[in-house]
């Protein structure tokens, strides 16, 4: 017998098997820690093991696959006979070893050895394949009917009592003889009240309650160990089998708010046109090119936000604007149409305040630079270079003549 690896357990406590097993069969019916992004959360706490890398001490529950397998998953190590589903259903098995056994002069098998909580030994057999060849042939290879409950234990430790936010509007409740699908709004805030075993593909059954105390559950995968699915498989029909696609660790509203605050707060901003704002609750016009700094962003209905702006005079103003442009209604309050994000006073330090006042009204005067004229009137309809020194800018209502960079005549 060739040993692939040896039992690494220091000790296994064999206590009342039935009580331990029933602990994982949950039904619907603390202070919140700060959690990280759900994909990072899974990667850090739920490493994936392919079937050829399973480790001694890993635990599984026999749950039944409904795969219509004609071959038994487990054999009794002592009698070498197949074990029926009914005999082992909902029993917990601990992996003790993986062996290669020569079964005849020309045949061998790889055996996954397990022991249940009553110290009865079993094995799962893969005939005429070395352990490495099993994964080489199929990275999705799995042992039928066994749910990986190490993921259940980790999820129980990390999520029990914590707040989650739903990413799908489908949930389930336990009913007599099975389950019933129900609707739940996306981004519903829920509390995890219990964690137990689900199926082989989705071994973690998360039971949760909404703010009204109504109880629901979802079965999800974390590491994907023995699920028969790779992380890249959690798309399409499998999308909502994966924890990060079913639950968020943060509210979408909060994430959106934080993203907006990160994007806008502290940025210099100036009106591209005259903008209606409020100062001490009274409507007031912010002049074009007045300089402000965004000090706060408050979400309103839909994509609307209220910006709090601090002027160079130290006064605080509020402006309601839309963060998304609607191509159908062509909303006039789109933030990027109303505002530019720059410190124009720093970019053009030579422009005087008298000139800034003219620019805010769309006016020009002789002595202005080309940059000032462009800020005031926008791009010219046509530019004619008369010589290397002289240039004429044509607008619909006026003509500007420049000597070098300076406006010398307005017609």
Buried (B, 14 or more C-beta within 10 A) or exposed (E): EEEBEEBEEEEEEEEEBEEBBEEBEBEBEEEEEEBEBBBEBBBEBBBBBBBBBBEBBBBBBBBBBEEEEEEBBBBBBEEEEEBEBEBBEBBBBBBBBBBBBEEEEEEBBBBBBBBBBEEBBBBBBBEEBBBEEBBEEEEEBBBBBBBBBBBBBBBBEBBBEBBBBBBBEBBBBBEEEEEEEEEBEEBBEBBBBBBBBBBBBBBBBBBBBBEEEBBBBBBBBBBBBBBBBEBEBBEEEBEBBBBBBBBBBBBEEEBBBEEBBEEBBEBBBBBEBEBEBBBEEEEEEBBBBBBBBBEBBBBEEEBBBBBBBBBEEEEBBBBBBBBEBEEEEEBEBBBEBBBBEEBBBEEBEEBEEEBBBBBBEEEBEEEBBBEBBBBBBEEBEEEEEEEEEEBBBEBEEEBBBBEEEEBEEEE
